[in-house]
Every structure is written in structure tokens, then in C-alpha cells.
């Protein structure tokens, strides 16, 4: 029986840390048009800051964070 991961990513999570710890989340960021995956700015920006730079609303940022957590928790 596999255990669910209890990690909770928030809008304040650093993008570079997120990608380093959970490389599978890079695809989600790319799907949202955040090509920060390879950008130097990812070292300084949070998920929210990166999304806001690309014009995303608070609602869209929240949806992105939910999706990122789903990928980490369930691998989907």
C-alpha cells in the first residue's frame, strides 16, 4: 500500500525549489505557459509571483496550486 504524500505547495512556494524537489510539476507550469522552469527568475519568484507576471488572476493561481498538489500527491 502506498502512502499519500502530505506535502502542501502554496502560492508562496519558490519556483526553483518546487521544480528541484518535484520535477514532475514542471509540466504543469509549462501547461500554464510559465516557462520559468529554466529561467533565472525562478530562483527568486514564488508560484504566485511567476503567475502574476504572466497575467494570471488569483483564481487561476489557486487552480494552478491545486493542480500542482494533485500531481505531487497522486502522480497525475
BAFI-3210 file (N, C-alpha, C; in Angstrom, 3 decimals, decimal comma, padded with zeros to 6 digits):
// residues 76
n [1|2|3|4|5|6|7|8|9|10|11|12|13|14|15|16|17|18|19|20|21|22|23|24|25|26|27|28|29|30|31|32|33|34|35|36|37|38|39|40|41|42|43|44|45|46|47|48|49|50|51|52|53|54|55|56|57|58|59|60|61|62|63|64|65|66|67|68|69|70|71|72|73|74|75|76]
n.u [000,852|000,638|001,697|000,110|001,566|002,182|002,868|002,415|002,050|002,159|000,954|003,048|005,332|008,654|009,589|011,913|012,701|010,446|010,504|012,974|012,616|010,327|010,296|008,380|006,367|006,994|005,848|003,209|003,531|004,529|002,300|000,612|001,833|003,974|007,092|009,106|010,579|013,200|014,219|016,175|014,881|013,224|014,513|014,060|011,365|008,054|005,448|003,066|004,043|005,399|003,242|001,595|003,170|002,843|000,262|-001,850|-004,862|-005,953|-007,673|-006,937|-004,305|-004,754|-006,063|-003,958|-002,152|-003,615|-003,659|-000,899|-000,401|-001,990|-000,597|001,776|000,824|-000,726|000,527|-000,490]
n.v [-001,177|002,151|005,227|008,408|011,464|014,142|016,689|020,135|022,429|025,899|029,124|030,707|029,234|028,812|028,908|027,668|025,935|024,291|023,026|021,741|019,947|018,567|017,563|016,631|018,473|020,462|020,152|020,944|023,677|024,460|023,823|025,845|027,934|029,012|029,360|029,349|027,357|026,944|029,416|032,088|033,754|032,095|031,354|033,373|033,979|033,320|030,822|032,260|034,872|034,379|033,514|035,792|037,631|036,646|037,303|035,987|035,479|035,725|033,581|031,796|031,291|029,971|027,664|026,555|025,945|024,006|022,012|021,465|020,389|018,097|016,628|016,125|014,695|012,545|011,784|012,368]
n.w [000,000|-000,927|000,461|000,754|-000,203|002,011|001,507|001,084|-001,304|-001,715|-002,868|-002,271|-002,490|-003,556|-006,934|-008,095|-006,031|-005,941|-008,486|-008,300|-006,131|-006,897|-009,789|-011,564|-011,555|-013,300|-015,809|-015,375|-014,854|-017,341|-018,915|-018,120|-019,286|-018,036|-018,438|-016,717|-015,785|-016,702|-016,266|-014,924|-013,144|-011,713|-009,425|-007,697|-007,678|-006,448|-006,819|-007,157|-007,806|-010,226|-011,791|-011,748|-013,103|-015,607|-016,087|-014,791|-012,897|-009,412|-008,929|-010,967|-010,204|-007,798|-008,762|-010,218|-008,161|-006,785|-008,750|-008,989|-006,452|-006,650|-008,569|-007,197|-004,972|-006,033|-008,336|-010,819]
ca.u [000,000|001,462|001,237|-000,019|002,483|001,429|003,465|001,444|002,647|001,304|001,285|004,298|006,452|009,640|009,520|013,106|012,617|009,384|010,979|014,073|012,093|009,260|010,456|007,160|005,478|007,412|004,879|002,047|003,919|004,598|000,925|000,044|002,587|005,067|008,313|010,058|011,287|014,610|014,515|016,902|013,924|012,580|015,226|013,607|009,913|007,137|004,470|002,160|004,733|005,610|001,952|001,120|003,980|002,276|-001,098|-002,868|-005,681|-005,856|-008,398|-006,105|-003,159|-005,274|-006,288|-002,646|-001,600|-004,361|-003,170|000,467|-000,510|-002,529|000,490|002,704|000,161|-001,247|001,331|-001,289]
ca.v [000,000|003,359|006,344|009,691|012,490|015,174|017,980|021,120|023,550|027,079|030,157|031,338|028,316|029,267|028,111|026,843|024,863|023,399|022,240|020,902|018,873|017,843|017,859|016,288|019,638|021,357|020,024|021,773|025,072|024,656|023,817|027,161|028,943|029,526|028,727|029,703|026,138|027,137|030,840|032,524|034,381|031,087|031,311|034,480|034,124|032,318|030,387|033,375|035,963|033,952|033,502|037,177|038,233|036,161|037,798|035,117|036,021|034,996|032,316|030,915|030,897|028,964|026,445|026,019|025,377|022,755|021,044|021,099|019,492|016,821|015,909|015,657|013,717|011,375|011,472|012,540]
ca.w [000,000|-000,995|001,290|000,069|000,268|002,722|001,181|000,607|-002,022|-001,651|-003,857|-001,828|-002,707|-004,535|-008,164|-008,263|-005,036|-006,384|-009,626|-007,833|-005,271|-007,586|-011,214|-012,302|-011,585|-014,386|-016,891|-015,021|-015,084|-018,785|-019,418|-017,822|-020,012|-017,208|-018,900|-015,666|-015,432|-016,964|-016,160|-013,734|-012,235|-010,876|-008,148|-006,862|-007,715|-005,922|-007,807|-007,396|-008,500|-011,605|-012,484|-011,889|-014,168|-016,864|-016,221|-014,197|-011,808|-008,147|-009,102|-011,801|-009,380|-006,867|-009,539|-010,539|-006,927|-006,557|-009,744|-008,602|-005,295|-007,124|-009,234|-006,158|-004,105|-006,726|-009,504|-012,043]
c.u [000,894|000,837|001,114|001,004|001,669|002,001|002,375|002,204|001,651|001,712|002,598|005,529|007,358|009,622|010,717|013,103|011,587|009,886|012,103|013,542|011,089|009,317|009,216|006,184|005,834|006,408|003,632|002,360|003,973|003,207|000,247|000,811|003,693|006,335|009,466|010,945|012,793|015,072|015,235|015,952|013,260|013,258|014,697|012,093|009,182|006,229|003,551|002,835|004,966|004,329|001,437|001,878|003,416|000,785|-002,198|-003,574|-005,455|-006,525|-007,556|-004,876|-003,590|-005,497|-004,967|-002,046|-002,303|-003,832|-001,757|000,426|-001,068|-001,435|001,463|002,069|-000,207|-000,434|000,585|-001,362]
c.v [001,235|004,460|007,598|010,656|013,600|016,563|018,907|022,287|024,707|028,058|030,852|030,455|028,856|028,334|027,178|025,678|023,822|022,463|021,291|019,693|017,987|018,129|017,536|017,458|020,613|021,320|020,876|023,238|025,379|024,686|025,167|028,289|029,586|028,766|029,080|028,528|026,313|028,569|031,164|033,122|033,372|030,958|032,337|034,559|032,975|031,871|031,550|034,489|035,616|033,976|034,914|037,902|037,854|036,469|036,934|035,797|035,206|033,629|031,324|030,427|029,797|027,631|025,761|025,315|024,052|021,670|020,572|020,109|018,124|015,981|015,339|014,524|012,422|010,957|011,598|013,990]
c.w [000,000|-000,149|000,443|000,657|000,920|002,485|000,651|-000,011|-001,939|-002,749|-003,515|-002,011|-003,801|-005,748|-008,335|-007,279|-005,452|-007,482|-009,205|-007,049|-005,991|-009,086|-012,055|-012,390|-012,714|-015,531|-016,631|-015,300|-016,577|-019,404|-019,198|-018,526|-019,196|-017,584|-017,965|-015,306|-015,626|-016,807|-014,854|-012,698|-011,310|-009,523|-007,162|-006,722|-007,037|-007,064|-008,169|-008,192|-009,966|-012,411|-012,723|-013,002|-015,540|-016,991|-015,625|-013,033|-010,532|-008,258|-009,898|-011,033|-008,408|-007,567|-009,876|-009,319|-006,595|-007,488|-009,406|-007,437|-005,702|-007,771|-008,199|-005,358|-004,822|-007,959|-010,819|-012,445]
res [x|x|x|x|x|x|x|x|x|x|x|x|x|x|x|x|x|x|x|x|x|x|x|x|x|x|x|x|x|x|x|x|x|x|x|x|x|x|x|x|x|x|x|x|x|x|x|x|x|x|x|x|x|x|x|x|x|x|x|x|x|x|x|x|x|x|x|x|x|x|x|x|x|x|x|x]
***
